[in-house]
Amino acid sequence: MSTLIMQQRERRIDAVRGATTVNGIDFIEVASADQRTLRVVFIHPLPGQPGAVPPAPATELLAGNIYIEGGVRITNIQASNISAADNELTVTLDRAGDFSTYTLRLVHSPFDTEQPPLGFDPLLSSVAFRFKVDCPNDLDCVSPDASRQSEEKAPSIDYLSKDYGSFRRQMLDRLSVIMPDYRERNPADIQIMLVELLAYAGDQLSYYQDAVATEAYLGTARQRRSLRRHARLLDYVVHQGCNARVWAQLTVEPASAADGALLPAHTPLLSGWDGQAVVISPTNPLDTLPAGVVWFETLHAQRLYAAHNRIDFYTWG
């Protein structure tokens, strides 16, 4: 077993050790000289024992819950009897195995060997072992290659994933590795819902990263406040700016209703154009506006007087 897998199994054991409803295999050893008795040690007491995990109504393990797979010359090894004491399970086999590696698995029943019993962790429901660990061997074992162990890294992750779809695919691919029996893809499933929720959050965070990277440089910033902050680093203060302004001259007919009237603020004023009337109907102004006309609004309220249409300057002449 590689160093990386051992570390992952130890972390899993630590996590299950703190749980109160999930049990799992801690380690296994061959307990008899005839190699037909296995001692399987669990993390918590077994069902049927005081302080059992999982608690009642979980049923006790039977010989049919033990499945031995593997072997080269000797295969199809069966458990003939089992007995539990606290967190230890003694398994008696019908025969010993060969020099190859075997795997002891907890299964739901002899007819359902894909699922572990209820209340047992799927990853800690199996453990690899060898029958001939203590047997003398004249072969010179190959020492572990440190360089190859250093090459064993975490699962490959596509760091080019930047949107909802790619994040969702990455998580589902990872789940297919650590939970191979889980094949549900219904959006109503709780695990799929959590995957899609995390993919959505990742998509938002990815956009935030791109936005921050864009606004971090003067040449790529798109917001005015970012440009002002970059300029401020160079002791140059940029004004907040204002929209286009123009002086407008109004002519009031003497003795008319407009003479002395108040022109309210935000009254729309349009730039003139050839061939059209000066006054636009206030009911449908946008329908009669041609392309290129500039729309202005007055900034302040102003009282209109015909006497102010033309003001003569005194020239002292």
C-alpha positions in Angstrom: 0.0 0.0 0.0 1.5 3.4 -1.0 2.3 6.1 1.5 -0.3 8.4 0.1 -3.1 5.8 0.5 -1.9 5.0 4.0 -2.1 8.7 4.9 -5.6 9.0 3.5 -6.7 6.0 5.4 -5.3 7.3 8.7 -7.1 10.6 8.2 -10.3 8.7 7.4 -9.9 6.6 10.6 -9.4 9.8 12.7 -12.6 11.2 11.2 -14.6 8.1 11.9 -13.1 7.8 15.4 -14.9 11.1 16.3 -18.2 9.9 14.9 -20.9 8.2 17.0 -23.0 6.5 14.3 -20.4 5.2 11.8 -17.9 2.3 12.4 -15.0 1.0 10.3 -12.0 -1.4 10.3 -8.9 -0.1 12.0 -6.5 -2.9 11.1 -6.3 -6.7 10.6 -3.8 -9.4 11.5 -3.4 -13.2 11.1 -3.9 -14.5 14.6 -3.1 -18.3 14.4 -0.2 -20.4 13.2 -2.3 -22.3 10.7 -3.2 -18.9 9.2 -6.9 -19.7 9.3 -7.9 -17.2 12.0 -8.0 -13.4 11.4 -8.2 -10.8 14.1 -10.1 -7.7 12.7 -10.0 -4.7 15.0 -12.6 -2.0 14.5 -12.6 1.7 15.6 -15.7 1.4 17.8 -17.4 -1.5 19.6 -19.4 -3.8 17.2 -23.1 -4.2 17.1 -24.3 -6.4 20.0 -21.6 -5.1 22.3 -21.8 -2.4 25.0 -21.5 1.1 23.4 -22.0 -0.4 20.0 -21.5 1.7 16.8 -23.8 1.8 14.9 -26.3 1.6 17.8 -29.4 -0.5 17.8 -31.4 -1.6 15.9 -28.2 -2.4 13.9 -27.8 -6.2 13.6 -24.8 -8.2 14.6 -22.3 -9.2 12.0 -22.6 -12.8 10.6 -20.2 -15.0 8.6 -22.2 -14.0 5.5 -21.1 -10.4 6.0 -17.4 -11.4 5.5 -16.2 -11.6 1.9 -12.6 -12.6 1.1 -11.4 -11.7 -2.4 -8.0 -12.1 -4.1 -5.5 -14.8 -4.4 -3.6 -16.5 -7.2 -3.3 -20.2 -6.4 -5.9 -20.3 -3.6 -9.2 -18.4 -4.2 -12.8 -18.4 -3.0 -11.8 -18.5 0.7 -14.9 -18.5 2.9 -15.5 -17.4 6.5 -16.8 -20.5 8.4 -17.3 -18.8 11.8 -17.0 -15.4 13.5 -17.2 -14.1 17.1 -17.2 -10.5 18.4 -15.8 -9.1 21.6 -16.0 -5.3 22.1 -14.3 -3.8 19.0 -12.6 -7.0 17.8 -14.0 -9.6 15.4 -12.4 -13.0 15.2 -12.9 -14.6 11.8 -12.2 -18.3 11.2 -11.6 -19.3 7.6 -12.1 -22.6 5.8 -8.5 -22.6 4.6 -5.4 -20.4 4.5 -4.4 -18.4 1.5 -1.2 -18.2 -0.7 1.5 -15.6 -0.8 -0.5 -13.0 -2.7 -2.5 -10.1 -1.3 -6.1 -10.6 -0.2 -8.8 -8.2 0.8 -11.3 -8.7 3.6 -14.5 -6.8 2.9 -17.7 -6.2 5.0 -20.7 -6.8 2.7 -24.4 -6.3 3.3 -25.2 -9.9 2.5 -23.8 -12.8 0.5 -26.1 -11.7 -2.3 -25.2 -8.0 -2.1 -21.4 -7.8 -2.1 -21.3 -4.2 -3.4 -22.6 -2.4 -0.4 -21.3 -2.5 3.2 -23.5 -3.2 6.2 -25.6 -0.3 7.4 -23.6 2.0 9.7 -20.2 1.1 8.3 -18.0 3.5 6.4 -17.7 2.4 2.7 -13.9 3.2 2.6 -13.1 1.5 5.9 -15.2 -1.6 5.2 -12.3 -3.3 3.5 -8.7 -3.9 4.3 -5.9 -5.6 2.5 -3.7 -8.3 4.2 -1.4 -11.2 3.4 -1.4 -14.6 5.0 2.4 -15.2 4.8 3.7 -12.0 6.4 5.6 -14.0 9.1 6.7 -16.9 6.9 10.5 -17.1 6.1 11.4 -15.9 2.7 14.7 -16.2 0.9 13.8 -13.6 -1.7 15.5 -10.2 -1.4 12.7 -7.7 -1.1 13.0 -4.6 -3.2 13.5 -1.5 -1.0 10.9 1.2 -1.5 11.8 3.7 -4.2 11.7 7.1 -2.5 11.7 8.8 -5.8 8.5 7.0 -6.9 6.8 7.7 -3.6 7.6 11.4 -4.0 5.9 11.3 -7.4 2.6 10.2 -5.8 0.6 13.3 -5.6 -3.0 14.3 -4.9 -5.6 13.7 -7.5 -5.1 15.6 -10.7 -7.2 18.8 -10.7 -7.9 20.9 -13.8 -7.0 24.4 -12.7 -8.5 25.8 -16.0 -12.0 25.2 -14.6 -13.5 28.7 -14.3 -17.2 28.3 -14.7 -20.2 26.5 -13.3 -20.2 23.6 -15.7 -16.5 22.8 -15.3 -16.6 23.0 -11.5 -19.6 20.7 -11.5 -17.8 18.2 -13.7 -14.7 18.3 -11.6 -16.6 17.5 -8.4 -18.7 14.7 -10.0 -15.5 13.1 -11.5 -13.9 13.2 -8.0 -17.0 11.7 -6.4 -16.8 8.8 -9.0 -13.3 8.0 -7.6 -14.0 8.2 -3.9 -17.6 6.9 -4.1 -17.6 4.6 -7.1 -21.1 3.2 -6.2 -22.7 6.6 -6.2 -24.1 7.1 -9.7 -27.1 9.4 -9.0 -27.4 12.4 -11.3 -30.9 13.5 -10.4 -30.9 17.3 -9.6 -33.3 16.6 -6.7 -30.8 14.4 -5.0 -29.2 16.1 -1.9 -25.6 15.3 -3.0 -26.2 16.6 -6.5 -27.8 19.7 -5.0 -24.7 20.3 -2.8 -22.4 19.8 -5.8 -24.3 22.3 -7.9 -24.4 24.8 -5.0 -20.6 24.6 -4.6 -20.2 24.9 -8.4 -22.4 28.1 -8.3 -20.3 29.5 -5.5 -17.1 28.6 -7.3 -18.4 30.3 -10.5 -19.1 33.5 -8.5 -15.7 33.4 -6.8 -14.0 32.8 -10.2 -15.7 35.9 -11.7 -14.6 37.9 -8.6 -11.0 36.8 -9.2 -11.2 37.8 -12.8 -12.7 41.2 -11.9 -10.0 41.9 -9.3 -7.2 40.9 -11.7 -8.7 43.2 -14.4 -9.1 46.2 -12.1 -5.6 45.7 -10.6 -3.8 47.4 -13.6 -4.1 50.8 -15.1 -4.1 49.4 -18.6 -7.0 47.0 -18.1 -9.1 48.7 -15.4 -12.7 49.4 -16.6 -14.2 51.3 -13.7 -13.5 54.9 -13.1 -13.0 54.4 -9.4 -10.2 52.0 -10.1 -8.5 54.5 -12.4 -8.8 57.2 -9.7 -7.1 54.9 -7.2 -4.3 54.1 -9.6 -3.8 57.8 -10.3 -3.8 58.5 -6.5 -0.9 56.2 -6.1 1.1 58.6 -8.2 -0.2 61.6 -6.2 -2.5 62.7 -9.0 -6.0 63.4 -7.9 -8.7 62.7 -10.6 -11.9 64.6 -10.3 -15.1 62.6 -10.1 -16.2 64.3 -13.4 -19.5 65.5 -14.6 -21.6 65.2 -17.6 -21.7 67.6 -20.6 -23.1 71.1 -19.8 -24.2 74.0 -22.0 -25.7 77.4 -21.6 -29.3 77.7 -22.8 -31.0 81.0 -23.8 -34.7 81.2 -23.5 -36.9 83.9 -25.1 -40.1 84.7 -23.4 -43.1 86.4 -25.2 -43.9 89.7 -23.3 -47.2 89.7 -21.4 -47.7 86.0 -22.1 -48.4 83.2 -19.6 -44.7 82.3 -19.5 -43.7 85.8 -18.5 -42.9 85.5 -14.8 -43.5 81.8 -14.7 -41.1 79.4 -13.0 -39.2 76.9 -15.1 -38.7 73.8 -12.9 -35.5 71.9 -12.6 -34.9 68.9 -14.8 -37.0 70.4 -17.6 -35.8 68.6 -20.8 -34.1 70.7 -23.5 -33.2 69.3 -26.9 -30.5 70.4 -29.3 -32.0 71.9 -32.5 -32.1 70.2 -35.9 -33.0 71.4 -39.4 -36.5 70.9 -40.8 -38.2 70.2 -37.5 -40.4 72.2 -35.2 -38.7 73.8 -32.2 -41.2 72.6 -29.7 -41.8 68.9 -29.2 -45.1 67.5 -27.8 -44.6 66.4 -24.1 -46.9 63.5 -24.6 -44.7 61.4 -27.0 -41.3 63.2 -27.1 -39.3 60.1 -28.0 -41.4 59.1 -31.0 -40.6 62.4 -32.8 -36.9 62.5 -32.0 -34.5 61.8 -34.9 -31.1 60.2 -34.5 -28.3 62.4 -33.2 -30.5 64.8 -31.1 -28.9 65.5 -27.7 -31.2 65.6 -24.6 -30.4 68.1 -21.8 -32.1 68.9 -18.6 -32.0 72.1 -16.6 -30.0 71.9 -13.3 -31.9 74.5 -11.3 -35.3 76.1 -11.2 -35.4 79.5 -12.9 -38.0 82.3 -13.0 -38.6 83.6 -16.5 -39.0 87.2 -17.4 -39.5 88.8 -20.9 -37.5 91.8 -19.7 -34.5 89.5 -19.5 -34.7 88.5 -23.2 -32.2 91.2 -24.1 -30.0 93.1 -21.6 -28.1 96.2 -22.9 -24.8 97.1 -21.4 -24.1 100.6 -20.3 -21.1 101.8 -22.3 -20.7 105.2 -20.7 -21.2 106.8 -24.1 
